[in-house]
Every structure is written in structure tokens, then in C-alpha cells.
Amino acid sequence: MIRFEQKSWYKNDGPENGKTVFWDTGFLLMHENEINLVSAQSGGRLETYKLVEFSSEKFVFNSELISNDLKTIRSQRVLVLNEGRLHYELNMSTRQADVFQNHLKATLIKQ
């Protein structure tokens, strides 16, 4: 099991500078011969993902269950690990925009 937590903040010259935009915590775990990602988010959304594709550097998780969120239809998390970097993408479709598209990208660099 691996526990994770990620937060993002506004970084601008406006009054929201420094305030939390997104906060997500959860687990990567082996469950009945599957690898799952379980996520709880600051807005109350709960998600369970299943690992559907992987290589030595890339891991793709597709949503299996989304709770406490009437707008999200489908979501996907992509993690790419290489050369001291973790690249992260959150892709989703919602009832407002039924197009599966990127919602968030981030790259973390090991120091």
C-alpha cells in the first residue's frame, strides 16, 4: 500500500493567492489481484480507479466508481515516472462537457 496526498494552490496577484484549489489524498493498493487507486478529495468526491495499462514508466488508472459528484461521468489518472520526475495528468468528462479531456497536469521534480 502507498498513501499519497497532493495539494495545489492559487499562485497569482489576486485575492485568492495562496488559497487551496484542490486537495486529494488516498491510497494505491493491491486488491484481489488488481491494483487500485482510491481517492478522497476536498470537495467531497470519492473515487476508485483500476490500473488498466502500465509499462516500466507509465501507469494509467480508469475510474470504476465516482461518489458524491453528480457532474463527473468518467475520470482517468496517468502517472509517468522517469529520471527523477513524476508527471501527473487527470483527464475527465462531465455532464457539462461530455468530451473526455485533460483537466489537470503537473510535473514534480525530485530535488
N, C-alpha and C positions, 0 to 999 in steps of 0.2 A: 504494500500500500504506500502511496505517495500522497501527502497532503500538500495543497497549494493554496496560495492567496495572491490576488492581484488587485491593485487599485490604480485608478487613473484620476488625475486632477486637471481642472482648467488651468491653463498657463497662458494668460493674456493680460491686457491692460484694463479689463473690465471689472465690475464689482464682484463677479463670480470667481476671480483669480484665486487659486488655492483651494477652492471647494471641490469636493469629491464628485466626479462624473459617474464613475462606475466602480463597484466593489464586488468581487467574486471570490468565493472560497469553496473548496471541495476536495475531492479525492480521485486519484487514479487507482483502480483496484482490480484484482483478478476475481471474477465471479463466475462459477460454473464453466470454466474453460474459456471464458471471454474476458477481454479487458474492457472495463467500463470507466467512464469519466462521469462523476456526479458533481453537480454544481448548484450552489445556493447563492443568489445574488441580492444585492442591497435593496432592490425594488420588490423582492418577494418571489421572484421567479425561481423555480426549481427545475433542473434539467438532468436527465440521464442520457448519456451518449454511449454508443458502442463503437469500438475500434473496427473499421471496415477496410482499411488499407494501411500498409506500413512497409517501410524499407529500412535500411540502416540509418537513415537520417530523417525520414518523413513519416508522420503519423496522422491519419485522417479519422476523425470521430464524427459519426452522424447521429443526430438526435433520435432517441427512441421514445422519450416521454418529456413533455413540457407541461408544467403545472403553474397555476397562479398567473397566467398570462394569456389573455384571450386574443391578443393580436398576432403572436408569433405562430406561424404554421410549421416551419421547419428551420433547423439551425445545424451548423456544422462547424467544427473546430479543426484547424490544421496546425500542427506543430512541426517545425523543421529545425533540427539541431545539427550544427556543423561549425567547426573551427571556433569554439567559444561563444557562439551566438545561438540564441533561441528566437526564431521568427514565429510569430503567432498570428493567425487570422481567424476571425469569426465571420462566417457567412450565414445569411438567413433570408427567409422570405416571410412577409407579414400579410395580414389581410388588407392593409392599406396599399402595399406594393407587392403584388403576388409574383415578383421577379426574384429569383434566387440570386443574391448579390452580396458583395463584401460589405460588412458593417463596421469592422474594426481591424486594423493591422498594427502590429508593434514588433520591434526587434529589440531584444535585450542582449547586451554585450557583456561578457564576463570580464571583470577587471582584475 
